[in-house]
């Protein structure tokens, strides 16, 4: 594969005196499922957060499907463009507890990208149907099972139709049957021209679901 959709180059990131990323470099090709593995604290999640524009870094660059982030805080225009390129599914889902599942999904298209609410809600329901949770559209997050909440979070991440999906520890709260279902779901997303980058401790899941496994150690991709 030669169509690089994500390129991370020599990224350094510190929190106070602690170096979290120490020259992280990796390429991801369009249509891949790449798993990042490594010990807790190795920098896996921080790499995802830097790609998503949630963490400023001191050195290096990140390019995602034509959008480039440099060192320092990203400018507002770059962040807006980035939100169309990257969706992120957090480990603990981070759904808004006072909003229904479908509201969580259409919130960003309406308030960030100025999509008409009726159009955004129709798209949200389509995504939830494709992910098998349309029957939970009006439920509040506390009424969802762990697997249902995860699928709603995936629908939310896909609501702006980003080509790259980032996932942080997606199997952490899933039993073996749900992990198998997730692997099938992720393969279906790739068949629709998605690219996935997943941080995980789950070695069995990584080797069954990913096309490549990269190891992160002390803030670098080995």
N, C-alpha and C positions, 0 to 999 in steps of 0.2 A: 504494500500500500504506500502511495506517495502523496495522497491528499491530506496534508496536515491541517487539522482543524484547531488544535490547541498546542501552543508552544510555550513552555516555561523555561526561562533562561537565567541561570545564575542568581536566583532570588535569595536575598538575605533579609531576615526579619527578626527583630529583637523585641522582647517585652521587658522593659527596664534594663537590667544588666544581663539578662538571660538571652542567649542566642537560640531562637527556635528553628529558623531555617538558615542554613549555612552554605548556600550555593545550590539550592534545589534546581534541577534541570530535567525536563522530560518533554517528549512529544507524544501526542495522541492523534491517531489518524481517524478520518471520518468513518463511522460505522463500527468502531471498536468498542469493546467493553474492557476497560483496563481497571484492574484491582490494585490498590495501594495497600501493602501490608507492612507491618512493623510493630514494635513494642509501643505500649502507651507512652506518650510524650515524645515519640520520634519525629512528629511533625506532619503526620498524615492529614489530620483535620485542618491544620493551619494552611496546608497547601490548597485544600478545597476552598477555604475561606478567602485566601488571597486571590484565587482565580475568580471567585464570585464578587470581588470588590468589597469584601467585608473586613479585610485587614490591610492596612497600608504597609508597604515594605520599603526598606531603605536602599536596596540595590537590586538591579536586574530588571527584567521585563517579562510581561505575560501577554501573549497575543491569542485572541479567541475569534476565529472566523472573521478576520478583518478589523477587529477592535483591539487596540493595544493599550495596556496599562504600564506605566513606568513607575519609578520610585516616588514615594510621597503619597499624599492623599489624592485619589482620582478626582478629576474635575467632574462637575455635575453632568455635562454632556456625555462624557465617556461612560458614566454610570448608567445613564438612560439607554445608551446604545447597548451596553453590556447586559442589561436586563432582558433584552430581546434575544441574546445569544446564549445565556446560561440560566438554567433553573437549578435550585438546590433543595434537596430533601434532607432535613436535619435529623439527627439521631432521635430526638424526642419530639419530632413532628412540628412543634411550635405553632399549632393551630390556635386561632383566637377563640377563647373559651366562650365568649358571649355571642358568637356568631354561629349560624348553622354551617353544616359542611359545605353546602353549595355556595354560601356567601363567602366562605374562606377561599373558594376556588376563583370566584369572579372578582374579588376585591382588587387585586393588582391591575388587571386589564382596565377596569373602570377608573380607578383613582390615579394610576401611574401613567397608563397609556391612552386614557381618554376614550376608551371604547364605550359605545352606548350600552347601558345596563342590560337591556333586553337581549342584545347580541351576545354580550359577555356571559349572561346566565344560560343562554341556549348552548353556547360552546362548553360551559362548565358541565352542564348536564350530559352532553355528548361524551366528554372525557370520563365522567363518573360512570356512565353506562359502559364504556369501553373497558374500564377497570373493575367493573362488577360491583359498584357501590352506589348506583343510581337510586336504589331503594332507601338509602340512608341520607339522601340529599338534605332533608329538613332536620336531621338529628344534630344535636349539639355535640361538640367533641367529647365531652364526658360520657356521652351515651354510646360511643363507638368502641368496638374492640380494638386491640392493638393493631391487628391486620387491617381493619377498616380504616383506622386513623392514618396508617401508613399509605394506603391507596388514595385517600383524600389528599394527603400531603403531596403525593406524586402528581395527582391531577392538578393541584395548585401550581406545582413547579412547571407543568406543561401548558398552563393556561395561556401563556404568551407565545407558545409554539417555538421554544428555543431549540437549536440543534444540539446543544450540549447539556446533559443532565449530570449533576454532581450528587452523590449520595454518601452520607456519613453513617457508617455502621448500620446498614439497613436490616440486618438479621438479628440485632442485639436483643430484641424482645419477642422474637418469633420462635415457635416450636418447629421441629423438623419438617412437618407437613407444610407449614406456611413458608418455610425457606424454599422448599421445592416449587411451590406456587410462585414465589417471588422470582426465582430463576426463570421460569416460563414466561412471566410477565416482562421481565427485562429483555429477554430474547425477542419478544414481540415488538418492543419499542425499537430495538435495533433494526428489525426488519422494516420499520417505517422511517429509516434514515436518521435515527438518533445516534448519538455518541455518548457513552457513559464512562464516568470516572468515579470509582467507588473506593472509599476508605473502609477497610474491614479487618477485624481480627479473625474472622471465620475462614479458616484455610480450606475446608471442604467446599464451602460456598464459592470462594474465590476461584478455585480450580475447576469447579463445575460450570460457573456462569461466565467467567472472564475469558477473553481471547488472549490476554497477556496479564501477567502478575509482576508488579514492580515492588521492590523492597525499599522501605524508607528507614534510614538509620541516622540518628543525630543530625536531623535536618537536611539530609541529602538523599537523593534517589540513587540507589545502587544498581 
